Amino acid sequence: MPSDTGSLEAVSTTPTLSVENIVLRRDGVTILDDVTLRIERDQRWVIVGANGCGKTSLMRVMAMYDHPSSGTVDVLGERLGRTDVRELRRRIGYMSAALGDQLRPDLLGHDIVRTALHGALEPWWHRYTEADDRRADECLVELGVSHLRARRFATMSSGERQRVLLARTLMNDPAVILLDEPSARLDLGGREQLVTTLSELATNPTAPPIAMVTHHVDEIPAGITHAAIMKAGRIISSGPIDETLTSESLSACFDLALHLERRHDGRLSAWGV
């Protein structure tokens, strides 16, 4: 009995996603430098930092698309380098602008969502069941873009594309969702629609843990619980968002005197002072 209890405690304290002391070097350049981050089951994270600070590289490591030069990456109890990443990626809902750029413009909205089932870029690489088709339709409905089911990706607006890609992250009922600048390339209207959708996701207690990347604090949806601030490849501060994301920490991040304020709707705004 004691050993069983210990085993249960170990499982309950295992984070959904953990990177420990990771270093990433490319062509002699250090991109990530001793980065540690733990994402628990009930947390919603935002990673904030200037362009070029390593946010996207960190996200790709957490999504198991890049291997760090050193350090450990554990996702859902599996360690990178000791598991089949092709299978594990199917349990990670990953969205990035780079992924959208790789999708064929002629693909229909329904097919784009279905490809997530096997972590593929083309639907004809695999076979899909009627249940798979229904699940893809459910994801489109959940994101409010069911009308894009039979629309070609190339004919969608930037906002529509982002919402279809977000629907794609839900296809496999993921255990963790990773969003790399989900509001990139959107106009003001498209951005606000997407942030509203993300707020609904972040405040849903049944949703999986989320980590999203941005360098604009006004794009952070309500419901985000934790923040990590990156600068020059390192995390300089992390923890509960109200303790971590402050005028002082944001100013240090961007080397500029900034004032940060939380609005009545839970969103954030920042400006130079």
C-alpha angles and dihedrals in degrees: 000000000000091000092051091051091050091051092052091049091051091052093047093052096047109109119232090237130010135176115187124196093328121180122190121193128179124182091344093309120119107225099169120028120196096323120180124181132159122196116196127204097259098041133104113197136195121197111206129190146122123279112286096021094118102263096131092043090053091049092051090051091050090048088052095241094116130039118222119233088237140352130059135283119197122183122179090344093307123114123223108246093029101061141054101267091194090066096040094050088062088068093051118081101213125180127178139151089243090058091052090051090057095056118099110252092227094060115115122234092250092052093048091057093045093054090070090070090076099021089250136142097215128049094214092067090075142025122249130204129220087256089055090052091050091049091052090051091049090054092051090050092048091056093044095245103106087126088068093061094108098027121112115245090235092060095052123099119244090258092049091050092052092051092049089050089049089051086053091059089060097051096096097039086248123217090218134016122214118191120187108201094322092184095054115131093012125129119229095273094047092046093052092048091051094046089052089052091048091049090055089050095046094049094047106104091205093056120103122251114287135208120185133179126220142146093204114076092199087067092061107110124225111264098049107136105184139032137200120196117208130198129170094347097312135097104239096181137007139168141081107002098238091052097041107037104062137141089261097049093044091050090051091048096054099029089236133107104255136173118214123199134178112223127219091260093058095256123122133234130189134187140169120269 
